Amino acid sequence: MQDRCGFLPTVLFVDDDENLLNSVSRSLSGRFTVVRFTSPKAGIEWLENHSHEVHAIVVDMMMPDIDGIKFLTMAHKIAPDVPRLLLSGYVSPDVLRRAVNRGMVSRVLVKPVSTDELIAALDGSIIGPRAFPSAQSMVPGKVNRALSSGDYCVFIQPIVDPVTYEIVGGEMLSRFPKLQEQFDVEAIISCIEDHYLVSKLAILMLEEIRRLIEAVPKLVKKEIRLNLNVSPFSICDVKFVNELIGHILRLRELSVNIIVEITEHSDKSVSSVFLENINMLRDKKIDILVDDFGAGNNSIKLLNFSAFDGIKIDRLLISSPSFLQDENCFARWLINHARSSGISVVAEGVEDLQTAETLRDSGVTGLQGYLFGRPENSFVFLENYYAEDRICLAPAMVA
């Protein structure tokens, strides 16, 4: 997590096991600054005086005097925007309900937790300076010049049916051929996620797809479902939302059904303006998914709203060893909770057949990941999977 300026995110770690704290400090050294306490009371006192300095909180479930749920409830009142991770030797459904309803927990990890799993969970939860080598010199002006000069294109990654592995849609992804010679694509997007350019990019992507289909009508032999990532920043702009609706309705006339994906990392995603504008999309029968579900602080809050048609489980949750080994893991609980709420579940980051089969048995409605295909040029994607009604199979299935 360290960037070129030497930034190390600060993690408050509270566990009554001194040996575990020593081990964690050694494991996370060089990637995080670990502030550790064996006493929950001392941890809360430190947080009260340093809430502006901490980037994540990790606490054990079973501790004397103050258990993990109570601690995180108190921590939420002090630092509501800081991600909160709960460690537990056994995650029962009752513990999960308590964690969600009282602790405002953003992630539950089952002990014993490997170093790699803990680092991945922290990397996925912390909202702060990005770890891209060249991100420090990335500024919106460079993105604006790329967009103005036409240095962008749309790639699409397939989404497949979890039972048949047939292509059921795709996620639209932006690429910047020249700009990406200097910068990571995630650094480029991160640079504009709270800038008007992120709205401009979304509209340009829709326009490119429309031009492509109008120019090559043979590409469309059946309805196409394409997912478009839209920033919470953009959704809070009613002018943008109206423009977005217009483009989506025009594409619908061309048999292209756009599903809007909205990341939940931003606090804007639970604001009243955000929710009002979401309802504008719903009124036009536009499906909305919560992207990166389980990776940020607002996932659980958003489950309480009926404004969303589905969720996309974050790749870090399903890549965890606990997902394959523990039926009570957080990811499986999220899938079951979503299904019981009547909303769809797409899992992204699927890279092996065992994970795909476990997700299928868990009841997800869609799979996405390198196992089924990498992002490819939008023309190639449409020509391969829609022009001739082809399907995409997992490599193991093809063999």
N, C-alpha and C positions, 0 to 999 in steps of 0.2 A: 504493500500500500504506500510505500514511500515514493514521493515525487522528486523532481530534480531540485526542488528547494529544500529538501530534507524533511518534509512534513511526515510526521508519524501520528496517526490517529490515536487518541487516548481511549483506553478501554477500562472501565471500572469493573473489577472482578471480585465477587463476594462469595466465599465458600468457607465453611468452618474447618475444612481439611487443609492444614498448613502444607502438607506434602504435595497435594494437588496444586496449590497456588504456586509453589516453587517450580513445579514441573511446567505449569502453564507459562510462567514468566520466562523460563528458558526457551520454550517452544515458540513463543510469540516475539521474542527479542529480535530487533532489527526490522520488524514489520509494524509493530504497535508499541505504544507506551502503556504498560500495564500498571494501573493503580489497584492494589489488592488489599482486601480486608478479610479477616476471619470473623469479625464481629459485624453483624448487620447494622447495629446501631451506629457504629463508627463509620460504616459505609454511607449511611444516610446523612450523617453529620458532614462528611466530606463533600457529598454531592450538593448539599445545601449551599456550600461556599464555593463550589467549582462547577456548577451546572453548565456554565458557558464554555468550559474547557473539554468536556467529555463527549465522545462520539458514539459510544455504545456501552451498554450495561449488560453484564453476564452474571447471573446469580443462581445458586443451587436451590433446589426445591426444599430439601430437608435441612433446616438449620434451627438451632435453639432460639427461643424467644420470638423471633420474627422469621416466618417461613418465606420461601421464594415468592409466592403469590402476594403476600402482604407487603414484602419489600418492594416489588415492582409496582404495586398500587401506589405506594408512597412515592416512589421514584417518578411515576407518571405525573403526579401533581407538581413535583419540583421541576422536572425537565420533560415536558410532554412530547417534544420533538425528537428525543433521543431514542434510537432503537433499543429494545429490551429483549434479551434472550434468556430463556429459562432452561436450566439443566435439571434432568430428573432421571433417576435410575429406572423408573417405570412410569410410563405415561398412560394412565387409565383414562377412559372417557370422562370420568368425573373431574380428574385433574385438568384435562383440556378445557372443559367447560368453565372451571374456576379461573383458569389462566386467561381465557378469552373474555369472560364477563367481568372479572375483577382486576386482573393484573395488567390489562392492556398489553399483552405479550405479542411481539412481532415474530418470534421464532421459538420453537420448542426443540431442544436437542436431547436425545436419549443417551445417558451415560452407559458405558464408557464412550467418550467422544475422542476420535482420533485427531491428531494435530491438523491434518489436512482438512478434515470436516469442519473443525472449529474455525480455521482460517477462511475457508470458503464461505461459511455462514457470516462471519464478520465482514468480509469483503463485499458480500451481497447485501448486507443490511446497512452498512455505514453510508450516509449521504454526506459527501464532503469532496475535497479535491480529488480529482481522478488520477489514476496511476499511469497515464499514457506518457511515454518518454518525451514526446514533442508537444504535449498539450499546453504548456505554459505560453507558447507563442501563437497559439491558435486563437484568433479573434473573429467576431462576426463579420467584419469587413471582408475577410478573405472568403468566407462562405458566400457573401453577397456577390462578390466578383465572379465566383464559380457559377452561381446560378444565372447571373446576367450574361455570362459568356457561353452558357450551354454546357458547362462542365458538370453534368449530372445525368444520371439515367436510372431507370427502375429495374431492379432485379426482383425475382419472386422465388420464395422457397415453398415447396409443396407441403400441404397439410393432408394427411391421409386418414381414411377410415381405420379404426383400431382392429377391426376383424378381418376385412378383406384387403387392407392396404391399398385400396383404390384412392386415387386423387379426389379429394372433395373440395379443394380450394388451395389458396396459397397466401402467404404474407408478403406484401409489397415492402421492399427495402430500398433505400436510396444509396446510390454509389456515386463517387466523384473521381473519375479516372485520373485526372491530373493532380488534383488536390491530395489524393491518397498516396501520391508518390512521396509526400512529405509528412502526412499526418494519418493517424489511425482513424478509421471511419467513426468509431465511437467517440473519439475526441472531437471530431467535427460536429456530430449531432449534439453532444453534450454542451458545446460552446453556444448553441443557439436554442436550447430547450426552453428557456424563459425569455425568448427574443421574438420579435415579430417575424423574423426570417423562418422560424419553424412552421409558422402558419403558411407563409409563402411556399415553402417546400412541399407541404401537404397538397396544396392546390396544384402545383406544377406536376406532381406525380399523377394525380387524377387526370389532368389534361393530357399527359403523355399516353396514358392507357387509352383514353378516348380517341386520340389521333391515330394510334396504332390500330385499333379495331375498326375505325371508320376507313382507314386506308387499306386494310386487309380483312375484309368481311369473312373470308373463309376460315379465319381462326376461330370463329364462334360457331360451334355446332351444338352446344348445349349451354345452359346457364353457367356462368362463371361466378364463383364466390371468391372475392379477394379481400384480405384484411389490410387495413390502412392504420398505421400508428399515428395518433393525434395527441399532441401535448395537452396536459391540463391547462397550461397557459393559454393555448389557443381556444379551448372549450369555454374559457371564461370571457371570451370576446364574442359578443352576440353578432357583430357584423361578420366575423369569420364563420360562425356557425351557420348563418343564413347562406353564405356563399358555399360552404361545404355541402349543405343540403341541396342546393341547386345543382352542383356537379354530380352528386350521388344520384339524384333523380334522373339526370340526363343519361348517365351510364346505365341506369336500370332499364331505360328504353332500348339499350343495346344488349340486353340480357346479361349485364354485369352487375352483380349484387355486391355492394361494398359493405363490409362489416368494420366498424370502428373499434380499434384497440386503444385503450387509454391507460397509461401507466399510473400506478397508485402511489408512487414515491412522494409526489408533491402534496403539500398541505392544501393546495388549491382544489385537490380532488374531493375534498369533503366540505367545501364552502357552499353557501346557499346559492351564489351565482352559478357556480359549476353545475349544481344539481338542477337548477332551473333550465339551463341550456341543454343539459342532457335530456330533459323531458321534451324539448323541442325536436331533438333527433328521434326520440321514441314515438312522437306523434306522427312522424313520417314513416313509421315501420322500419326504422334503421336499427339493426342489431348492434349492441354495444358489449364489448368484452373488457374486463379488467385485466390488463397485461402485467406480467412479472408478479403475479399474485403470490404472496407469501414472502416476498423479498424485502418489503418496506414496512412502514409503520401503520399504514391505513388499510391493509388488507381486511382485517377483522371488522373494522368500522364499516367498510363498504358492503360486507355481507348483510348488514342490517338494512340496507336500502334495497328497494325493489326496482331500481332503475336500470339494472344490468341483466343482460341475457346470458352471460357466461363469464368464465374466468380462464386465464391461461396460467397454469401452474409454472412457477419459475424453475428454470433448469437446475438451480442449486438444490432445490428440495428433492428432486427425483434422482439426482446424481449421488446423493448421500447414501452410504452403505446401509443406513438404517431403513431406507425405503424398501429395499429388497428383503431385509432380514426381519423387520419388526412390523407386525400388522397394526400396531398402535402408534406408528410414527405420525408426525404432524401432517405430512403430505397426504397420507391415506385418510386421516381425519378430515382434512380440507375437501378432498374429493367426495367423501361420503356426505359431508355437510352440504356441499353444493348440490349434489344429486337430490338430497332430500328437500332442498329448496326449489327444485325444479329448474335449475339452470345448467347449461352445458359446461363441460370441462375439456379444455385442450391442454395437452402436456407438451412443452417444448424442450429441446435439448436431448432428444432420444437418440442415443448413439449405439445401442446394442439390443439384440433380440430379446434377451432376458428382461430387460427393463420394459420393452414394448409389450411383452406378454403379461407382465405384472400389471402394467397400466391398463391393458385390455380387461384383465380379470377384475380390476378395481372399478371399472365402469366408466372410464373416460370416453368422450365422444369424438376425440380427434387426437392425432399424434403429429409431431413436427420435429425434425432433427436430421442430422447427417446420415442416419441409417436409411432414410428415405430419399434424400437428395439435398444437395447444397443449393444455395441461392444461385439462380442463373438469369441471364438476360430475359426480359419480359417477353420478347418475341419468340425466343427459343422455348421458353416455358409453355406459352400458349400453343405453339406449333406442335410440341411434343405431346402435350397432355389433353388438349382440347380439340384440335383440328381433326383428329382421327379417333377421338374417344379412347385414348390409350390410358393405361393405368400404371401406377408406380408400385413396385413390390420391394420389400426388404431384400437385401442381397442374399440372406440365408434362404429366403423363400424361393428366389430365382434359382439358386443352386439346387 
